Amino acid sequence: MLNRYPLWKYLLILVVLLAGLVYSLPNLFPEDPAVQISSEQGDATIDARQLERIRTSLDEAGIDIQAVEEESNSVLIRLSDADDQIKARDRISDMLGAEYVVALNLAEATPAWLQSLSASPMTLGLDLRGGVHFLLEVDMDAALEQRLEVNASAMREQLRGERIRYRDTEIEERTLSMAFANAEDRDEARRLIAREFPDFDYASEGDDRGARLVMTMTDQAVQELQDYAINQNLTTLRNRVNELGVAEPMVQRQGPDRIVVELPGVQDTVAAKRIVGATANLEFRLEARPDTPDNETESFPFRNQESRSADLMRDVIISGDSVSNANHSFDENGRPQVNIDLDGTGGTLMNRATRTNIGRNMAVLFIEHKTRETTETVDGEEVVEREPYTERGIISLATIQSALGNSFRITGLDSPTEAAELALLLRSGSLAAPIYFVQERTIGPSLGAENIERGIMSVQIGLLLVVLFMLVRYKVFGVFANVALALNLTLLVAAMSLLGATLTLPGIAGIVLTLGMAVDANVLIFERIREELRTGLSVQQAITAGYERAFTSIIDANITTLLVAVILFSIGTGPVKGFAVTLSLGIITSLFTALMVTRAMVNLTYGGKPVKKLWI
């Protein structure tokens, strides 16, 4: 029979529409404006007395508190009005002092029954929700120095293996030099080293006891090193951001030595900087023997006991680059520890070093690159100067009981938070060079309110104009199209919420465009039905022919648009991706509503009935 769907098709459409309604509902429960309190070091220690003082202070200021939630590492205060966020943050900051970080935040308000179905609202981008924006600069000089240190260590090991005596090693800018007892040793060392290290220009200086081998890194090698440093840092930062669980972050290169990081929804700048900007790394070194020459040892303090120090070998067994996985846990005494898995090369090097040094101490050296900022007045203007420096401290010095392999653990950490952050940094990869914060901005959630309001208004205006046009032009069939349009918008919001897609301002533009495109299919179908009626076909035959003969044109038009959206998503970044996502999902949902939902409504209204005239 013409224009009748089997029961399973109606049930399928009903299930899809119900699922769309459920997963779009969380967007009716906007996030609550909130203030988050955490300690500078990441461990919240807000007690009941302090919370009561905060409540009293906010009440005196006329700031309405919805709820106070104490979490594992922070305290979240939900507010009734977004306009009170900044005022509440300032009052709490003045009250608690510099030991605590008070940040703007947005707290989820989705009902528990929806959360149990894994339903959550759409993620909003930086331009709608707020967040943090960092501009980072990669220290290329430090990258060069680190590479020269690694090369120097490998060269010394090679010379010791060949029993060639050397005196000391000096590193200055891009030059590495080694002193030898005589010219013969120097020339033999040059022949050996030049084969293994082709990225240097070699020069011999002096004779006899003043014999030196000077190695200068070539321009091409320096350029390759700088490209490697920036690309490796990009990869590491992306891994760290992914570990933080930030939706739709942006991490991209800007210029020869800078990186831009944008984290939508993150308002705690200090916590974000502590993870994103941390340049912590580990080095595993053997403790020096009493008879080791001074030029082969370095002295380092213990990280938590600066009055205590130990002499370590200059040569590094492995560094954090060899870590393939790391996670934090607790030892048998309840103290925090980090469990480390090494890659194949790292495991081999660790086994080789520990197998022949059982009974000797091995140190875990914690290295962190930092910067000091000083402000000077030059010609009446304040100029901020950054002075980079490196802190090195021993976090563990333990006796090697047996040969170690690919897995082991380190202890000596201060707190579970420190262990968790160290594990995260090792797991996501170490930075190839230190990075410094050149610029940081916190974009408050209130700044996106106007953008959201205008975006919603644009969607409403676009929807209203389309609805009026369809009603005037196609009458009853226009009602079908408008119902399908509303369902299409519901399904689009549900799909974005379910997939965790991020809505940005360009994404809102994509939704408005989708609304206009969504009725294109219906217009093609309805005009085709009109043509078939004019040729003399019956009402039932015209409806069937209209849907069947318009199908090919609809698919062709939408597939080409979908291909363009996929290309935009694959090569675009940030806002372009947001537009492509909404456009792609909108095309899929509009095809479903135009070809199946409107057909179901037409079938239910006219299918199998004697109809002499269509209101179209």
C-alpha positions as CSV (number, residue, x, y, z in Angstrom):
1,M,0.0,0.0,0.0
2,L,1.2,3.5,-0.9
3,N,2.5,5.8,1.8
4,R,2.5,3.4,4.7
5,Y,5.5,2.6,6.9
6,P,5.9,-0.8,8.5
7,L,5.6,-0.7,12.3
8,W,9.4,-1.1,12.9
9,K,10.1,2.1,11.0
10,Y,7.8,4.1,13.2
11,L,9.3,2.5,16.3
12,L,12.9,3.3,15.1
13,I,11.9,7.0,14.5
14,L,10.3,7.2,17.9
15,V,13.3,5.7,19.7
16,V,15.7,8.1,17.9
17,L,13.6,11.1,18.8
18,L,13.2,10.0,22.4
19,A,17.0,9.5,22.7
20,G,17.5,12.9,21.2
21,L,15.1,14.5,23.6
22,V,16.8,12.9,26.6
23,Y,20.4,13.8,25.6
24,S,19.5,17.3,24.7
25,L,17.7,18.0,28.1
26,P,21.0,18.7,30.1
27,N,21.4,21.8,28.0
28,L,18.3,23.2,29.8
29,F,20.2,23.1,33.1
30,P,23.0,25.6,32.6
31,E,26.1,25.4,34.8
32,D,26.1,27.3,38.0
33,P,28.5,30.2,38.5
34,A,31.0,29.2,41.2
35,V,34.2,30.1,43.0
36,Q,36.8,27.4,43.5
37,I,39.3,27.5,46.4
38,S,42.5,25.4,46.4
39,S,45.9,25.7,48.0
40,E,48.9,27.0,46.2
41,Q,50.5,23.6,46.3
42,G,47.3,21.7,45.2
43,D,46.2,20.4,48.6
44,A,43.1,22.1,50.0
45,T,43.1,22.6,53.8
46,I,40.0,24.7,54.3
47,D,38.5,23.8,57.7
48,A,35.0,24.3,59.0
49,R,35.9,27.6,60.8
50,Q,37.3,29.1,57.6
51,L,34.3,28.1,55.6
52,E,32.0,29.7,58.2
53,R,34.0,32.9,58.0
54,I,33.6,32.8,54.2
55,R,29.9,32.3,54.4
56,T,29.5,35.2,56.8
57,S,31.6,37.5,54.7
58,L,29.6,36.7,51.5
59,D,26.3,37.1,53.3
60,E,27.4,40.6,54.5
61,A,28.2,41.5,51.0
62,G,24.8,40.4,49.8
63,I,26.1,37.4,47.8
64,D,23.7,34.5,47.7
65,I,25.3,31.1,48.1
66,Q,23.5,28.1,46.5
67,A,25.8,25.4,48.0
68,V,29.2,24.6,49.3
69,E,30.9,21.4,48.1
70,E,34.1,20.1,49.6
71,E,36.1,18.0,47.2
72,S,39.3,16.1,47.5
73,N,41.6,18.9,46.6
74,S,39.4,22.0,46.6
75,V,36.3,23.7,47.9
76,L,33.5,24.7,45.4
77,I,31.1,27.5,46.3
78,R,28.1,27.7,44.0
79,L,26.6,31.1,43.6
80,S,23.1,32.2,42.4
81,D,24.2,35.1,40.2
82,A,27.1,35.2,37.8
83,D,27.6,38.9,38.5
84,D,28.6,38.0,42.0
85,Q,31.5,35.8,40.9
86,I,34.3,38.4,40.7
87,K,33.1,40.1,43.9
88,A,33.1,36.8,45.8
89,R,36.5,35.8,44.5
90,D,38.0,39.1,45.6
91,R,36.5,38.9,49.1
92,I,37.7,35.3,49.6
93,S,41.2,36.1,48.2
94,D,41.6,39.0,50.7
95,M,40.4,36.8,53.5
96,L,42.6,33.7,52.9
97,G,45.7,35.4,51.6
98,A,48.3,34.3,49.2
99,E,48.4,30.7,50.4
100,Y,45.3,29.9,48.5
101,V,44.2,30.2,44.9
102,V,40.6,31.5,44.4
103,A,39.4,31.0,40.8
104,L,36.2,31.5,38.9
105,N,34.5,28.3,37.8
106,L,31.4,26.8,36.4
107,A,29.8,23.9,38.3
108,E,27.7,21.3,36.5
109,A,24.0,21.4,37.3
110,T,22.6,18.4,35.4
111,P,20.1,16.3,37.4
112,A,21.4,13.0,38.8
113,W,19.0,10.9,36.8
114,L,20.4,12.4,33.5
115,Q,23.9,11.9,34.7
116,S,23.1,8.3,35.4
117,L,22.4,8.0,31.6
118,S,25.7,9.7,30.8
119,A,23.8,12.7,29.6
120,S,25.7,16.0,29.9
121,P,25.4,19.5,28.3
122,M,27.4,20.6,25.3
123,T,30.9,21.7,26.0
124,L,31.4,25.4,25.3
125,G,34.5,26.8,23.7
126,L,36.8,29.5,25.1
127,D,34.8,32.3,23.4
128,L,31.6,31.2,25.1
129,R,32.6,29.6,28.4
130,G,35.8,31.4,29.3
131,G,39.1,29.7,30.2
132,V,42.8,30.4,30.1
133,H,45.1,31.5,27.3
134,F,48.8,31.0,27.6
135,L,51.6,32.2,25.3
136,L,54.7,30.1,25.9
137,E,58.3,30.6,24.7
138,V,60.7,27.8,24.2
139,D,64.2,28.4,25.5
140,M,66.3,27.4,22.5
141,D,69.6,28.1,24.3
142,A,68.7,25.6,27.0
143,A,67.7,23.0,24.3
144,L,71.1,23.4,22.7
145,E,72.9,23.1,26.1
146,Q,71.0,20.0,27.0
147,R,71.9,18.4,23.7
148,L,75.5,19.2,24.2
149,E,75.4,17.8,27.7
150,V,74.0,14.5,26.4
151,N,76.6,14.4,23.6
152,A,79.4,15.1,26.1
153,S,78.3,12.3,28.3
154,A,78.2,9.8,25.4
155,M,81.6,11.0,24.2
156,R,83.2,10.5,27.6
157,E,81.7,7.0,27.8
158,Q,83.1,6.1,24.4
159,L,86.6,7.4,25.3
160,R,86.6,5.5,28.6
161,G,85.7,2.3,26.6
162,E,88.7,2.9,24.3
163,R,90.9,3.8,27.3
164,I,91.7,7.2,26.0
165,R,92.5,9.7,28.8
166,Y,90.8,13.1,28.9
167,R,90.9,15.8,31.5
168,D,87.8,17.9,31.4
169,T,84.8,19.0,29.3
170,E,83.6,22.5,28.7
171,I,80.4,23.7,27.1
172,E,80.0,27.3,25.8
173,E,77.1,28.3,23.6
174,R,77.2,25.8,20.7
175,T,80.7,24.6,21.3
176,L,81.9,21.6,23.2
177,S,85.6,21.2,24.0
178,M,87.7,18.5,25.7
179,A,91.2,18.6,27.1
180,F,93.7,15.8,26.7
181,A,97.1,14.8,28.2
182,N,98.8,15.0,24.8
183,A,98.2,15.6,21.1
184,E,98.2,11.8,20.3
185,D,95.3,11.1,22.6
186,R,93.5,14.1,21.1
187,D,93.9,13.0,17.5
188,E,92.8,9.5,18.3
189,A,89.8,10.8,20.2
190,R,88.9,13.0,17.2
191,R,89.0,10.0,14.8
192,L,86.7,8.0,17.1
193,I,84.2,10.8,17.9
194,A,83.9,12.2,14.4
195,R,82.6,8.9,13.2
196,E,79.8,8.8,15.8
197,F,78.9,12.5,15.9
198,P,78.8,14.0,12.4
199,D,76.8,17.1,13.4
200,F,80.0,18.9,14.6
201,D,82.8,20.8,13.0
202,Y,86.0,19.7,14.5
203,A,89.2,21.7,15.3
204,S,92.4,20.8,17.1
205,E,94.1,23.4,19.4
206,G,97.4,23.3,21.3
207,D,99.9,20.6,21.9
208,D,101.1,18.3,24.6
209,R,99.4,19.2,27.9
210,G,97.4,22.0,26.3
211,A,95.9,19.8,23.6
212,R,92.2,20.4,23.2
213,L,89.5,19.1,20.8
214,V,87.0,21.8,19.9
215,M,83.6,20.7,18.5
216,T,81.1,23.3,17.2
217,M,77.6,22.2,16.2
218,T,76.9,22.9,12.6
219,D,74.2,25.5,11.5
220,Q,72.0,22.7,10.0
221,A,72.2,20.6,13.2
222,V,71.2,23.7,15.3
223,Q,68.2,24.3,13.1
224,E,67.2,20.7,13.2
225,L,67.5,20.7,17.0
226,Q,65.3,23.8,17.3
227,D,62.6,22.3,15.1
228,Y,62.8,19.1,17.1
229,A,62.5,21.0,20.4
230,I,59.4,23.0,19.3
231,N,57.7,19.9,17.8
232,Q,58.5,17.7,20.8
233,N,57.2,20.4,23.2
234,L,54.0,20.6,21.1
235,T,53.5,16.9,21.4
236,T,54.2,16.9,25.1
237,L,51.9,19.8,25.9
238,R,49.1,18.2,23.9
239,N,49.6,15.0,25.9
240,R,49.5,16.9,29.2
241,V,46.3,18.8,28.2
242,N,44.7,15.5,27.2
243,E,45.6,14.1,30.6
244,L,43.8,17.1,32.2
245,G,40.6,16.2,30.3
246,V,40.1,19.6,28.8
247,A,37.6,19.5,26.0
248,E,38.6,21.0,22.6
249,P,41.9,22.6,23.7
250,M,44.1,24.4,21.3
251,V,47.9,23.8,21.3
252,Q,49.7,25.2,18.3
253,R,52.9,26.8,17.2
254,Q,53.3,30.5,16.8
255,G,56.4,31.8,15.1
256,P,59.8,30.1,15.4
257,D,59.9,29.5,19.2
258,R,56.4,30.2,20.7
259,I,53.4,28.0,21.5
260,V,49.8,29.1,22.1
261,V,47.7,27.0,24.6
262,E,44.0,27.7,25.1
263,L,42.0,25.7,27.7
264,P,38.3,26.3,27.6
265,G,36.5,26.0,30.9
266,V,39.6,26.1,33.0
267,Q,39.5,29.0,35.4
268,D,42.1,27.9,37.9
269,T,45.2,29.5,36.3
270,V,47.7,28.4,38.9
271,A,46.6,24.7,38.6
272,A,46.8,24.9,34.8
273,K,50.2,26.5,34.9
274,R,51.5,23.9,37.3
275,I,50.8,21.2,34.8
276,V,51.2,22.8,31.4
277,G,54.2,24.9,32.3
278,A,56.0,22.3,34.4
279,T,59.4,21.4,33.0
280,A,60.1,18.7,35.5
281,N,62.3,15.8,34.4
282,L,64.2,13.0,36.1
283,E,67.7,11.8,35.7
284,F,69.0,8.5,37.2
285,R,72.7,8.7,38.2
286,L,75.1,6.6,40.2
287,E,76.5,8.0,43.4
288,A,80.2,8.9,43.0
289,R,82.9,6.7,44.6
290,P,85.3,8.4,47.0
291,D,88.2,8.0,44.5
292,T,86.3,9.4,41.5
293,P,88.0,12.4,39.9
294,D,86.4,15.7,40.6
295,N,85.9,16.5,37.0
296,E,83.6,13.5,36.7
297,T,81.3,14.3,39.6
298,E,78.7,16.9,40.6
299,S,77.3,17.7,44.0
300,F,73.5,18.1,44.5
301,P,71.4,18.9,47.5
302,F,68.4,16.8,48.5
303,R,65.2,18.3,47.4
304,N,63.5,18.3,50.8
305,Q,66.7,18.6,52.9
306,E,68.9,21.3,51.5
307,S,71.4,20.9,54.3
308,R,72.1,17.4,53.0
309,S,73.9,16.7,49.7
310,A,75.5,13.9,47.7
311,D,78.2,13.6,45.0
312,L,76.8,12.0,41.8
313,M,78.5,10.9,38.6
314,R,78.2,13.4,35.7
315,D,77.1,10.6,33.4
316,V,73.3,10.0,33.2
317,I,72.1,6.4,33.1
318,I,68.6,7.4,31.7
319,S,66.4,10.4,31.8
320,G,62.6,10.9,31.8
321,D,62.7,10.6,28.0
322,S,62.9,6.8,28.5
323,V,59.7,6.5,30.5
324,S,56.9,4.8,28.6
325,N,54.4,4.9,31.5
326,A,54.1,6.1,35.0
327,N,51.4,6.1,37.7
328,H,51.3,7.0,41.4
329,S,50.4,4.7,44.3
330,F,51.4,4.1,47.9
331,D,54.1,1.8,49.3
332,E,53.6,-0.6,52.2
333,N,54.1,2.2,54.7
334,G,51.4,4.4,53.1
335,R,54.0,6.8,51.6
336,P,53.4,8.1,48.0
337,Q,55.5,6.6,45.3
338,V,55.6,6.6,41.5
339,N,55.7,3.3,39.5
340,I,57.8,3.7,36.3
341,D,57.9,1.6,33.2
342,L,60.8,2.1,30.8
343,D,60.9,1.7,27.0
344,G,63.1,-1.0,25.5
345,T,66.3,1.2,25.2
346,G,65.8,2.6,28.7
347,G,65.3,-0.8,30.2
348,T,68.5,-2.1,28.6
349,L,70.6,0.9,29.8
350,M,69.1,0.6,33.3
351,N,69.9,-3.1,33.4
352,R,73.4,-2.6,32.2
353,A,74.2,0.1,34.7
354,T,72.7,-1.7,37.7
355,R,73.9,-5.2,36.9
356,T,77.5,-4.2,37.4
357,N,76.9,-1.9,40.4
358,I,75.0,-4.0,42.9
359,G,75.5,-2.6,46.4
360,R,76.2,0.9,45.0
361,N,73.8,3.9,45.6
362,M,71.7,5.2,42.7
363,A,70.1,8.7,42.9
364,V,66.9,10.0,41.3
365,L,67.6,13.6,40.4
366,F,64.6,15.9,40.0
367,I,65.3,18.7,37.6
368,E,63.0,21.7,37.2
369,H,63.5,24.8,34.9
370,K,62.1,28.0,36.3
371,T,62.3,31.7,35.6
372,R,62.6,34.8,37.8
373,E,60.8,37.9,36.7
374,T,62.2,41.4,37.6
375,T,60.6,44.7,36.8
376,E,62.8,47.7,35.9
377,T,61.9,51.2,34.8
378,V,63.5,52.2,31.5
379,D,62.7,55.6,30.1
380,G,59.6,55.9,32.3
381,E,58.2,52.5,31.2
382,E,58.2,49.3,33.2
383,V,60.1,46.5,31.5
384,V,59.8,42.9,32.7
385,E,62.9,40.8,32.3
386,R,63.0,37.1,32.7
387,E,66.0,35.3,34.1
388,P,65.9,31.5,33.6
389,Y,67.4,29.2,36.1
390,T,67.4,25.5,36.9
391,E,66.8,23.7,40.2
392,R,68.2,20.3,40.7
393,G,67.6,18.2,43.8
394,I,67.8,14.5,44.8
395,I,64.5,13.0,45.7
396,S,65.8,9.4,46.2
397,L,69.1,7.8,47.0
398,A,68.8,4.1,47.4
399,T,71.1,1.1,47.3
400,I,70.9,-1.1,44.2
401,Q,69.9,-4.5,45.6
402,S,69.6,-6.3,42.3
403,A,69.7,-5.6,38.6
404,L,66.8,-3.4,37.5
405,G,64.8,-3.9,34.3
406,N,62.0,-2.1,32.6
407,S,59.9,-1.6,35.8
408,F,60.7,-0.1,39.2
409,R,59.5,2.6,41.6
410,I,60.7,5.8,43.1
411,T,59.9,7.1,46.6
412,G,60.8,10.2,48.7
413,L,58.0,12.4,47.4
414,D,56.3,15.0,49.7
415,S,52.6,14.3,49.0
416,P,50.2,12.3,46.9
417,T,49.6,15.4,44.9
418,E,53.3,15.7,44.0
419,A,53.4,12.0,43.1
420,A,50.3,12.3,40.9
421,E,51.7,15.4,39.1
422,L,55.1,13.8,38.6
423,A,53.6,10.7,37.2
424,L,51.4,12.8,34.8
425,L,54.5,14.7,33.6
426,L,56.5,11.5,33.0
427,R,53.6,9.7,31.4
428,S,52.9,12.6,29.0
429,G,56.6,13.0,28.1
430,S,59.3,15.4,29.1
431,L,59.9,18.7,27.4
432,A,62.8,18.9,24.9
433,A,63.5,22.4,26.2
434,P,62.3,24.6,29.0
435,I,59.3,26.8,28.3
436,Y,58.4,30.2,29.9
437,F,55.1,32.0,30.2
438,V,55.3,35.1,28.0
439,Q,51.6,36.0,28.4
440,E,48.6,34.6,30.3
441,R,45.0,35.6,30.3
442,T,42.0,34.4,32.2
443,I,38.7,34.9,30.3
444,G,35.9,34.8,32.8
445,P,32.6,32.9,32.1
446,S,30.7,36.2,32.3
447,L,32.5,37.5,29.2
448,G,30.9,34.7,27.1
449,A,27.4,35.4,28.4
450,E,26.8,38.1,25.8
451,N,28.1,35.9,23.0
452,I,25.8,33.1,24.1
453,E,22.8,35.5,24.3
454,R,23.5,36.8,20.8
455,G,24.0,33.4,19.4
456,I,20.8,32.1,20.8
457,M,19.0,35.2,19.4
458,S,20.4,34.5,16.0
459,V,19.2,30.9,16.1
460,Q,15.8,32.1,17.2
461,I,15.5,34.7,14.5
462,G,16.7,32.2,11.8
463,L,14.3,29.6,13.0
464,L,11.3,32.0,13.1
465,L,12.0,33.2,9.5
466,V,12.2,29.7,8.2
467,V,9.0,28.6,10.1
468,L,7.0,31.6,8.7
469,F,8.2,30.9,5.1
470,M,7.3,27.2,5.2
471,L,3.9,27.9,6.7
472,V,3.0,30.5,4.1
473,R,4.5,28.6,1.2
474,Y,3.4,25.0,2.0
475,K,0.5,25.3,4.5
476,V,-0.1,21.8,6.1
477,F,3.1,20.4,4.6
478,G,4.9,23.5,6.0
479,V,3.7,22.4,9.5
480,F,5.3,19.0,8.9
481,A,8.5,20.7,7.8
482,N,8.5,23.0,10.9
483,V,8.0,20.1,13.3
484,A,10.8,18.2,11.6
485,L,13.0,21.4,11.9
486,A,12.4,21.6,15.7
487,L,13.2,17.9,16.0
488,N,16.3,18.4,13.8
489,L,17.6,21.1,16.2
490,T,16.9,18.8,19.2
491,L,18.8,15.9,17.6
492,L,21.7,18.2,16.6
493,V,22.1,19.5,20.2
494,A,21.8,15.9,21.5
495,A,24.4,14.6,19.1
496,M,26.9,17.4,20.1
497,S,26.2,16.7,23.8
498,L,26.6,13.0,23.4
499,L,29.8,13.1,21.3
500,G,31.3,15.8,23.5
501,A,31.7,18.2,20.7
502,T,32.6,21.8,21.6
503,L,30.3,24.7,20.7
504,T,32.0,27.9,19.7
505,L,30.8,31.1,18.1
506,P,31.5,29.7,14.6
507,G,29.7,26.6,15.7
508,I,26.6,28.7,16.4
509,A,27.0,30.1,12.9
510,G,27.0,26.5,11.7
511,I,23.7,25.8,13.5
512,V,22.1,28.8,11.9
513,L,23.3,27.6,8.5
514,T,22.0,24.1,9.3
515,L,18.6,25.5,10.0
516,G,18.4,27.1,6.6
517,M,19.8,24.0,4.9
518,A,17.5,21.6,6.8
519,V,14.4,22.8,4.9
520,D,16.1,22.5,1.5
521,A,15.3,18.8,1.3
522,N,11.7,19.4,2.2
523,V,11.4,22.2,-0.3
524,L,12.8,19.8,-3.0
525,I,10.3,17.1,-2.0
526,F,7.3,19.4,-1.7
527,E,8.0,21.1,-5.1
528,R,8.4,17.7,-6.7
529,I,5.0,16.6,-5.2
530,R,3.4,19.8,-6.8
531,E,4.9,18.9,-10.2
532,E,3.6,15.4,-10.0
533,L,0.1,16.6,-9.1
534,R,0.2,19.0,-12.1
535,T,1.0,16.0,-14.4
536,G,-2.3,14.4,-13.3
537,L,-1.1,11.8,-10.8
538,S,-3.3,10.9,-7.9
539,V,-2.5,12.3,-4.4
540,Q,-1.0,9.1,-3.1
541,Q,1.0,8.6,-6.3
542,A,2.3,12.2,-6.2
543,I,3.5,11.9,-2.6
544,T,5.3,8.7,-3.3
545,A,6.9,10.0,-6.5
546,G,7.8,13.3,-4.8
547,Y,9.8,11.5,-2.1
548,E,11.4,9.0,-4.4
549,R,12.4,11.3,-7.2
550,A,13.8,14.0,-5.0
551,F,15.9,11.5,-3.0
552,T,18.9,11.4,-5.4
553,S,19.1,15.2,-5.6
554,I,18.9,15.6,-1.8
555,I,21.7,13.0,-1.2
556,D,24.0,14.5,-3.9
557,A,23.7,18.0,-2.5
558,N,24.2,17.0,1.1
559,I,27.1,14.6,0.4
560,T,29.1,17.3,-1.3
561,T,28.5,19.7,1.6
562,L,29.4,17.0,4.0
563,L,32.7,16.3,2.2
564,V,33.6,20.0,2.4
565,A,32.8,19.9,6.2
566,V,35.1,16.9,6.6
567,I,37.9,18.7,4.8
568,L,37.5,21.7,7.0
569,F,37.6,19.6,10.1
570,S,40.7,17.7,9.0
571,I,42.8,20.7,8.0
572,G,41.3,23.4,10.2
573,T,42.0,24.3,13.8
574,G,40.0,25.8,16.7
575,P,37.0,27.8,15.4
576,V,37.1,26.3,11.9
577,K,36.8,22.8,13.4
578,G,33.9,24.0,15.6
579,F,32.0,25.2,12.5
580,A,32.8,21.9,10.6
581,V,31.5,19.8,13.5
582,T,28.1,21.5,13.8
583,L,27.7,21.6,10.0
584,S,28.5,17.9,9.6
585,L,26.2,16.8,12.4
586,G,23.5,19.2,11.1
587,I,23.6,17.6,7.7
588,I,23.2,14.1,9.1
589,T,20.3,15.0,11.4
590,S,18.5,17.1,8.7
591,L,18.7,14.2,6.3
592,F,17.0,12.0,8.9
593,T,14.3,14.4,9.8
594,A,13.6,15.4,6.2
595,L,13.6,12.0,4.6
596,M,12.1,9.9,7.5
597,V,10.4,12.1,10.0
598,T,8.4,14.2,7.6
599,R,7.6,11.1,5.5
600,A,6.3,9.4,8.7
601,M,4.0,12.4,9.5
602,V,2.8,12.5,5.9
603,N,2.1,8.8,5.9
604,L,0.2,9.0,9.2
605,T,-1.9,11.9,7.9
606,Y,-2.6,10.8,4.3
607,G,-1.4,7.2,3.9
608,G,-4.1,4.7,2.9
609,K,-6.8,7.4,2.9
610,P,-9.0,8.7,0.0
611,V,-7.6,12.2,-0.4
612,K,-8.7,14.4,-3.3
613,K,-6.7,17.5,-2.6
614,L,-3.5,18.3,-0.8
615,W,-2.9,21.6,1.1
616,I,0.6,22.2,-0.3
